[in-house]
Amino acid sequence: MSDGSEMSATGAGRRAVRTRFLAVDTSNVADVLDERGLPHQALHPGIGPLSGERLAGWAYTIEEESVGYSGTGDPAKMRACGEIGQDEVSVWSGGGEGICYFGELIALGMAERGSVGALLDAGARDVRWLREHGFPVFARYRTPIQSIGRWRVTGWQRPVRLPGATTPWVQVRPCDFVLADADGALIVPAEQVEPVLTRAEELTEVEARIRTALGEGSTLAECLERFGHV
C-alpha cells in the first residue's frame, strides 16, 4: 500500500477505516481536501447511484476500451474481477457509451471476494437485482446492452482517469479511497486517508453540535459564533 499507514496496512485496519468513512459525508471530506490543497478530487456529477445510497472502500482499478471483437467472452475481465479483495471498490474507467460494463453476476462474484461496491465511468445493468442484493453501484448511466463483442478489459490495478467535477480528469490509483453518497463521489489519495478522515470526523462532530444547538433555540449566527463555520 502506498501510504505506509499502520491504520490501513492490515485487513482489519482497512475495514475499520472504511467503517469510519461510512459515518462521514462527502461534503465534509471535500471541505477537508480543500483545506489540504486538494480541490479537484470530486468526480463528475453525472456519476451517481444506481443501487445503494453510500459507497466506501479502497480502489481496485480496472481499465477498458470500446472495441469490436469476436468470441463469447472477455477472459481478461474475468481475471481482473477474480483478483479483487476485501473492502475494495472496483473502479471502472474507459468512458464507455451505451454499453454495460457491470451487472448482477459480476457483482455477486466480486462480493464473494469481499468487494463492497463499484464505481463506473460507464454503464451498468440488472439494476433491480443490484438493489435486491444491496450491492452499491455508482455509474454514469444504465443500459441493457451487454459488453461482449463491444468492449474489453485492457488492464487492472494501475492508475486510471475518471472525469472530474472541477477538472477534466481525476486520477485514481490502486489503494486510493473511494467515497460516494447522495452529493456525489470523490477520491481520497492513499497518503491522505488518515489525516483527511480524522479531520472529516471533527467537522462531522461540529455539525452535530450545531444541529443540537439550533434545536435548543440558538440562532444560526450564535452557533457560527460559538462553533465556527463548517
Stockholm file with secondary structure:
# STOCKHOLM 1.0

chainA/1-230         MSDGSEMSATGAGRRAVRTRFLAVDTSNVADVLDERGLPHQALHPGIGPLSGERLAGWAYTIEEESVGYSGTGDPAKMRACGEIGQDEVSVWSGGGEGICYFGELIALGMAERGSVGALLDAGARDVRWLREHGFPVFARYRTPIQSIGRWRVTGWQRPVRLPGATTPWVQVRPCDFVLADADGALIVPAEQVEPVLTRAEELTEVEARIRTALGEGSTLAECLERFGHV
#=GR chainA/1-230 SS CCSCCHHHHSHHHHHHHHHHHTTSCHHHHHHHHHHTTCCCCBBCTTCEEEECSCEEEEEEEEEEEECCCCSSCCHHHHHHHHTCCTTEEEEECSCCCSSEEECHHHHHHHHHTTCCEEEESSEECCHHHHHHHTCCEEESEECCCCCTTTEEEEEESSCEEEEBSSSSEEEECTTCEEEEETTEEEEECGGGHHHHHHHHHHHHHHHHHHHHHHHTTCCHHHHHHHHCCC
#=GC SS_cons         CCSCCHHHHSHHHHHHHHHHHTTSCHHHHHHHHHHTTCCCCBBCTTCEEEECSCEEEEEEEEEEEECCCCSSCCHHHHHHHHTCCTTEEEEECSCCCSSEEECHHHHHHHHHTTCCEEEESSEECCHHHHHHHTCCEEESEECCCCCTTTEEEEEESSCEEEEBSSSSEEEECTTCEEEEETTEEEEECGGGHHHHHHHHHHHHHHHHHHHHHHHTTCCHHHHHHHHCCC
//
